[in-house]
Amino acid sequence: MIEMDWQSDANHIAVNPSQPEAAEGLSRFLESQSLSGLCLFQTSGSEGTPKWVGLTKKAFMISGRAVNDHFEVTAQDHWLIALPLHHVGGFSILARAHLSGSRVTHTSEKWNPAHFATLCDRQGITLVSLVPTQVHDLVQARIPCPDTLRAAIIGGGGMSQSLADGAMELGWRVFQSYGMTEAASQIATQPYNSFGAVFDVKSLEVLPHWQLRTADDDTLILRGPALAHGYAGRTPDGTWTWQAIPVTGLHTRDKVRLWTHGTRSFLQFTGRDAGYVKILGELVHLAPLQEQVETLARQLGWTSLPVLLAQPDPRAETRLILAWETGTGDPAPLIAQFHEISPPWLRISESLPLDRIPRSDLGKVRLEELRHLLASQ
């Protein structure tokens, strides 16, 4: 496991072990720009050009303190890192444990829901961060929550309420969070309760170190002391560049709804500005449709979730394609049930079986790779 000196001016580059070439020359570039004390994480989200997000170590301390306060973390707690340390979701746990004095166990073994639950039970784990794909696996395998675990923080994507309910029926105290690499982890999280979440998965409390506002199109503008300083990227000829994030804040592509209740601020993630398409003249938001597909797949016992994709269509403007991994489920009843609950003009026109759906090691679908697969077939 990484040993971090949080006071050092040395840069930490969180290299993906399977892609060491992605960081070639980055350390020398940072030195040439007199950039120090940064932690850098490669990201491209689900689509876009890969880049490195530069966060100060102080940003992780600020974020870690806020998360610790939110979940009442103490030296008596024991974290399990079940996410890669080259992603903020795993790495940020090191900062939280450093501040609280709590223990940390890191597992780098290939994800297996039964082995994960056994490890939690054997080690007396009290806190863990997971992604929705892992929660899906735990629910599908009907694995009960170990007695010692008091909170599982879910990030890297959104749980549906049905998935959260399925996890809670098995005793998992799951708490949805919303964050991004640029925020050193969480921006907003379901309020903590030792008995489990009492708010729905879409009502997230904004952590106190963030100042949030929305633009006219409801996209989020983020400011706060834990915000990244900028991005390192490469031009097509291989030259490294640095782009600072404006002091006015980061204008994201995420659409949100913000509201207050007394002295507390709340956020609901409603989608991305790129997540809307026109079908037969109707404006359609893809995220709720993907959630519907995933809910139906879980109810039908699919072992791996399919993906709903929008493709250009000369007549309808856009058509919907269901991409799925062979051997994981039968698309026919899923599509039939989807059509039963959808308006007549909203139809899945094609289902495409694939050997695999390309995903990141956090379970996010790599949309550009998936589109290339579709084009090749």
C-alpha positions as CSV (number, residue, x, y, z in Angstrom):
1,M,0.0,0.0,0.0
2,I,1.1,3.6,-0.7
3,E,2.9,5.4,2.2
4,M,2.0,9.1,1.8
5,D,3.9,12.0,3.3
6,W,1.0,14.5,3.3
7,Q,3.4,17.4,4.2
8,S,5.9,16.8,1.4
9,D,6.3,19.0,-1.7
10,A,7.0,15.9,-3.8
11,N,4.4,15.1,-6.5
12,H,2.5,11.9,-6.4
13,I,1.5,10.5,-9.8
14,A,-1.2,7.8,-9.5
15,V,-0.1,5.5,-12.3
16,N,-2.4,2.8,-13.5
17,P,-0.2,-0.3,-13.4
18,S,-1.6,-1.5,-16.7
19,Q,-0.8,1.8,-18.4
20,P,2.6,3.1,-17.1
21,E,3.3,4.7,-20.5
22,A,0.5,7.2,-19.9
23,A,2.6,9.0,-17.4
24,E,5.9,9.0,-19.3
25,G,7.6,12.4,-19.0
26,L,4.9,13.8,-16.7
27,S,7.1,14.1,-13.6
28,R,9.8,16.1,-15.6
29,F,7.1,18.3,-17.0
30,L,5.8,19.2,-13.6
31,E,9.2,20.1,-12.3
32,S,9.8,22.3,-15.4
33,Q,6.6,24.2,-14.5
34,S,7.5,24.5,-10.8
35,L,4.4,22.5,-9.9
36,S,4.9,20.7,-6.6
37,G,2.9,19.0,-3.8
38,L,0.4,17.7,-6.3
39,C,-1.4,14.3,-6.6
40,L,-2.3,13.5,-10.2
41,F,-4.9,11.2,-11.4
42,Q,-5.7,10.2,-15.0
43,T,-9.3,10.6,-16.0
44,S,-11.4,11.0,-19.0
45,G,-14.8,10.2,-17.4
46,S,-16.9,7.9,-19.6
47,E,-15.9,9.8,-22.7
48,G,-13.4,12.4,-23.9
49,T,-9.6,12.8,-24.1
50,P,-7.5,11.4,-21.2
51,K,-6.0,14.0,-19.0
52,W,-4.4,14.2,-15.6
53,V,-6.1,16.1,-12.8
54,G,-3.8,17.9,-10.4
55,L,-4.9,18.1,-6.8
56,T,-2.9,19.5,-3.8
57,K,-2.3,17.3,-0.8
58,K,-4.1,19.9,1.2
59,A,-7.2,19.3,-0.9
60,F,-7.2,15.7,0.2
61,M,-6.9,16.8,3.8
62,I,-9.9,19.2,3.5
63,S,-12.0,16.6,1.7
64,G,-10.9,13.8,4.2
65,R,-11.9,15.9,7.2
66,A,-15.3,16.7,5.8
67,V,-16.0,13.0,5.0
68,N,-14.8,12.0,8.4
69,D,-17.1,14.5,10.1
70,H,-20.0,13.4,7.9
71,F,-19.6,9.7,8.7
72,E,-18.4,10.2,12.3
73,V,-15.1,8.5,11.6
74,T,-12.9,7.8,14.6
75,A,-9.7,6.0,15.5
76,Q,-11.8,2.9,16.3
77,D,-12.8,2.5,12.7
78,H,-11.2,0.2,10.2
79,W,-11.4,1.1,6.4
80,L,-11.2,-1.4,3.6
81,I,-9.8,-0.1,0.3
82,A,-11.5,-2.3,-2.3
83,L,-11.0,0.3,-5.1
84,P,-7.8,1.0,-7.1
85,L,-5.4,3.4,-5.5
86,H,-4.8,5.1,-8.8
87,H,-8.4,6.4,-8.6
88,V,-9.5,9.1,-6.2
89,G,-12.2,6.8,-4.7
90,G,-9.5,4.5,-3.3
91,F,-6.7,7.0,-2.7
92,S,-8.9,9.5,-0.7
93,I,-9.4,6.8,2.0
94,L,-5.7,7.1,2.9
95,A,-6.2,10.8,3.7
96,R,-9.3,10.0,5.9
97,A,-7.5,7.3,7.8
98,H,-4.4,9.6,8.3
99,L,-6.6,12.3,9.8
100,S,-8.7,10.0,12.0
101,G,-6.0,7.5,13.0
102,S,-8.2,4.7,11.9
103,R,-6.8,1.4,10.5
104,V,-6.7,0.6,6.8
105,T,-6.6,-2.7,5.0
106,H,-6.0,-2.7,1.2
107,T,-7.1,-5.6,-1.0
108,S,-5.9,-5.7,-4.6
109,E,-7.3,-9.1,-5.4
110,K,-9.7,-9.4,-8.3
111,W,-13.2,-8.5,-7.2
112,N,-15.3,-11.3,-5.8
113,P,-18.4,-10.4,-3.8
114,A,-18.2,-13.5,-1.5
115,H,-14.5,-13.0,-0.8
116,F,-15.1,-9.3,-0.2
117,A,-17.8,-10.0,2.4
118,T,-15.6,-12.7,4.1
119,L,-12.7,-10.3,4.3
120,C,-14.9,-7.6,5.9
121,D,-16.1,-10.0,8.5
122,R,-12.7,-11.5,9.2
123,Q,-10.9,-8.1,9.5
124,G,-13.7,-6.3,11.4
125,I,-14.1,-3.7,8.7
126,T,-16.4,-0.8,9.6
127,L,-16.2,1.4,6.5
128,V,-15.7,0.9,2.8
129,S,-16.2,2.6,-0.5
130,L,-17.8,0.8,-3.4
131,V,-19.1,1.4,-6.9
132,P,-22.7,0.5,-8.0
133,T,-21.4,-2.4,-10.0
134,Q,-20.1,-4.0,-6.8
135,V,-23.3,-3.4,-5.0
136,H,-25.2,-5.1,-7.9
137,D,-23.0,-8.1,-7.5
138,L,-23.6,-8.3,-3.8
139,V,-27.3,-8.1,-4.3
140,Q,-27.5,-10.6,-7.1
141,A,-25.5,-13.1,-5.1
142,R,-27.7,-12.4,-2.0
143,I,-24.7,-11.8,0.2
144,P,-25.7,-10.4,3.6
145,C,-23.8,-7.5,5.2
146,P,-21.1,-8.4,7.8
147,D,-22.1,-7.3,11.3
148,T,-19.2,-5.0,11.7
149,L,-19.7,-2.8,8.6
150,R,-21.6,0.4,9.5
151,A,-21.4,2.3,6.2
152,A,-20.6,1.5,2.6
153,I,-20.1,4.8,0.6
154,I,-21.2,4.4,-3.0
155,G,-19.5,6.5,-5.7
156,G,-18.3,6.4,-9.2
157,G,-21.9,6.4,-10.5
158,G,-25.4,6.4,-9.2
159,M,-27.4,3.6,-7.6
160,S,-31.1,3.3,-8.5
161,Q,-33.4,3.3,-5.6
162,S,-34.3,-0.3,-6.3
163,L,-30.7,-1.3,-6.1
164,A,-30.2,0.6,-2.8
165,D,-33.4,-1.1,-1.4
166,G,-32.1,-4.5,-2.5
167,A,-28.8,-3.9,-0.7
168,M,-30.5,-2.6,2.5
169,E,-32.7,-5.7,2.6
170,L,-29.5,-7.7,2.9
171,G,-28.3,-5.4,5.8
172,W,-25.9,-3.2,3.7
173,R,-25.9,0.3,5.0
174,V,-25.3,2.0,1.6
175,F,-25.0,5.7,1.2
176,Q,-24.9,7.3,-2.2
177,S,-22.3,10.0,-2.8
178,Y,-21.7,12.4,-5.7
179,G,-18.2,13.5,-6.5
180,M,-15.6,13.8,-9.1
181,T,-11.8,13.5,-9.5
182,E,-11.5,17.3,-9.6
183,A,-13.1,17.5,-6.1
184,A,-10.7,15.0,-4.4
185,S,-13.7,12.7,-3.8
186,Q,-17.1,13.7,-2.5
187,I,-19.2,16.8,-3.1
188,A,-22.4,15.6,-1.7
189,T,-23.5,12.5,0.1
190,Q,-26.7,11.0,1.7
191,P,-26.9,12.1,5.3
192,Y,-25.4,9.5,7.6
193,N,-27.5,7.5,10.1
194,S,-26.1,4.5,11.9
195,F,-29.3,2.5,11.1
196,G,-28.9,3.2,7.3
197,A,-29.9,5.9,4.9
198,V,-33.2,7.7,5.7
199,F,-33.1,9.9,2.6
200,D,-33.6,8.6,-1.0
201,V,-30.6,8.1,-3.1
202,K,-31.2,11.3,-5.1
203,S,-31.2,13.6,-2.1
204,L,-27.6,14.3,-1.2
205,E,-26.3,16.7,1.5
206,V,-23.6,19.1,0.2
207,L,-20.4,18.8,2.3
208,P,-19.6,22.1,4.0
209,H,-16.4,23.0,2.2
210,W,-18.1,23.4,-1.2
211,Q,-19.8,26.5,-2.7
212,L,-22.2,25.4,-5.4
213,R,-24.3,27.2,-8.0
214,T,-25.9,26.4,-11.3
215,A,-25.7,28.1,-14.7
216,D,-28.8,29.0,-16.7
217,D,-28.9,25.4,-18.1
218,D,-28.7,23.9,-14.6
219,T,-25.1,22.7,-15.1
220,L,-23.1,22.8,-11.9
221,I,-20.4,25.3,-11.1
222,L,-18.1,24.1,-8.3
223,R,-15.9,26.2,-6.0
224,G,-14.1,25.3,-2.8
225,P,-10.7,24.8,-1.2
226,A,-10.5,21.1,-2.2
227,L,-10.9,21.9,-5.9
228,A,-8.1,20.7,-8.3
229,H,-5.6,23.3,-9.5
230,G,-5.6,22.2,-13.1
231,Y,-5.1,19.6,-15.8
232,A,-2.0,18.1,-17.4
233,G,-2.5,16.9,-20.9
234,R,-0.7,15.9,-24.1
235,T,-0.9,17.4,-27.5
236,P,-1.0,15.1,-30.5
237,D,2.8,15.4,-30.9
238,G,3.3,14.3,-27.3
239,T,4.1,17.7,-25.7
240,W,2.8,18.1,-22.2
241,T,0.7,21.1,-21.3
242,W,-0.9,22.6,-18.2
243,Q,-4.4,24.1,-18.0
244,A,-5.3,25.9,-14.7
245,I,-8.9,25.7,-13.4
246,P,-10.2,29.3,-13.1
247,V,-10.5,30.9,-9.7
248,T,-14.2,31.5,-10.5
249,G,-14.7,27.7,-10.3
250,L,-15.1,24.6,-12.4
251,H,-18.0,24.7,-14.8
252,T,-19.0,21.1,-15.1
253,R,-21.2,19.2,-17.6
254,D,-23.3,17.8,-14.8
255,K,-26.9,19.0,-14.5
256,V,-28.1,19.2,-10.9
257,R,-30.9,20.6,-8.7
258,L,-29.8,22.5,-5.6
259,W,-32.0,23.4,-2.6
260,T,-31.7,24.2,1.1
261,H,-33.5,22.9,4.2
262,G,-32.8,25.1,7.2
263,T,-29.1,25.4,7.4
264,R,-28.3,22.3,5.2
265,S,-27.8,22.3,1.5
266,F,-28.8,19.5,-0.8
267,L,-28.0,18.4,-4.3
268,Q,-29.8,16.1,-6.8
269,F,-27.8,14.9,-9.8
270,T,-30.2,15.0,-12.8
271,G,-27.9,14.1,-15.7
272,R,-25.2,15.4,-18.1
273,D,-25.7,18.0,-20.7
274,A,-24.6,15.5,-23.3
275,G,-27.2,12.9,-22.1
276,Y,-30.2,14.2,-24.0
277,V,-31.3,13.2,-27.5
278,K,-34.2,13.7,-29.8
279,I,-36.4,10.7,-30.8
280,L,-39.2,11.5,-33.3
281,G,-39.1,15.1,-32.1
282,E,-39.3,14.3,-28.4
283,L,-36.4,15.3,-26.1
284,V,-35.3,12.2,-24.2
285,H,-33.0,12.0,-21.2
286,L,-31.0,8.8,-21.5
287,A,-29.9,8.4,-17.8
288,P,-33.4,7.4,-16.5
289,L,-33.8,5.0,-19.4
290,Q,-30.5,3.3,-18.6
291,E,-31.7,3.1,-15.0
292,Q,-34.9,1.4,-16.1
293,V,-32.9,-1.1,-18.2
294,E,-30.7,-1.9,-15.2
295,T,-33.6,-2.3,-12.9
296,L,-35.3,-4.8,-15.3
297,A,-32.0,-6.6,-15.8
298,R,-31.6,-7.1,-12.0
299,Q,-35.2,-8.3,-11.7
300,L,-34.6,-10.8,-14.5
301,G,-31.4,-12.1,-12.8
302,W,-28.8,-10.7,-15.3
303,T,-25.2,-11.3,-14.1
304,S,-23.8,-8.3,-16.0
305,L,-25.8,-5.2,-16.8
306,P,-26.6,-4.2,-20.4
307,V,-26.0,-0.7,-21.8
308,L,-28.5,1.4,-23.7
309,L,-26.9,3.4,-26.5
310,A,-28.2,6.2,-28.7
311,Q,-27.2,6.0,-32.4
312,P,-28.1,8.5,-35.2
313,D,-31.1,7.5,-37.3
314,P,-32.1,9.2,-40.6
315,R,-35.9,8.9,-39.8
316,A,-36.3,9.1,-36.1
317,E,-33.2,11.3,-35.4
318,T,-32.0,8.8,-32.8
319,R,-32.5,5.1,-32.3
320,L,-31.8,3.0,-29.2
321,I,-29.6,0.0,-29.2
322,L,-29.2,-2.5,-26.3
323,A,-25.6,-3.7,-26.0
324,W,-25.2,-6.8,-23.8
325,E,-22.6,-9.4,-22.9
326,T,-23.4,-12.9,-24.2
327,G,-24.3,-15.4,-21.5
328,T,-25.4,-12.8,-18.9
329,G,-29.1,-12.7,-19.7
330,D,-31.9,-12.9,-22.3
331,P,-32.6,-9.6,-24.0
332,A,-36.0,-10.6,-25.4
333,P,-38.0,-10.4,-22.1
334,L,-36.1,-7.3,-21.0
335,I,-36.9,-5.4,-24.2
336,A,-40.5,-6.6,-24.0
337,Q,-40.9,-5.3,-20.4
338,F,-39.1,-2.1,-21.3
339,H,-41.6,-1.5,-24.2
340,E,-44.6,-2.2,-21.9
341,I,-43.6,0.6,-19.5
342,S,-42.5,3.1,-22.2
343,P,-44.5,5.4,-24.5
344,P,-45.3,3.9,-28.0
345,W,-42.6,6.0,-29.7
346,L,-39.8,5.0,-27.4
347,R,-38.5,1.6,-28.6
348,I,-35.3,-0.3,-28.5
349,S,-34.7,-1.1,-32.2
350,E,-31.8,-3.5,-31.9
351,S,-30.0,-5.7,-29.4
352,L,-26.3,-6.4,-30.0
353,P,-24.5,-9.2,-28.2
354,L,-20.8,-8.6,-27.4
355,D,-18.1,-10.8,-25.9
356,R,-17.5,-8.0,-23.4
357,I,-18.7,-4.4,-22.7
358,P,-15.5,-2.3,-22.2
359,R,-15.5,-0.9,-18.7
360,S,-13.0,0.9,-16.5
361,D,-11.7,-0.8,-13.4
362,L,-14.4,1.1,-11.4
363,G,-17.1,-0.4,-13.6
364,K,-17.9,2.6,-15.7
365,V,-18.7,1.9,-19.3
366,R,-16.0,3.2,-21.7
367,L,-18.5,4.7,-24.2
368,E,-16.0,5.6,-26.9
369,E,-14.6,2.0,-27.0
370,L,-18.2,0.6,-27.0
371,R,-19.1,2.8,-29.9
372,H,-16.0,1.6,-31.8
373,L,-17.2,-2.0,-31.1
374,L,-20.6,-1.1,-32.4
375,A,-19.2,0.5,-35.6
376,S,-17.0,-2.6,-36.3
377,Q,-20.1,-4.8,-36.1
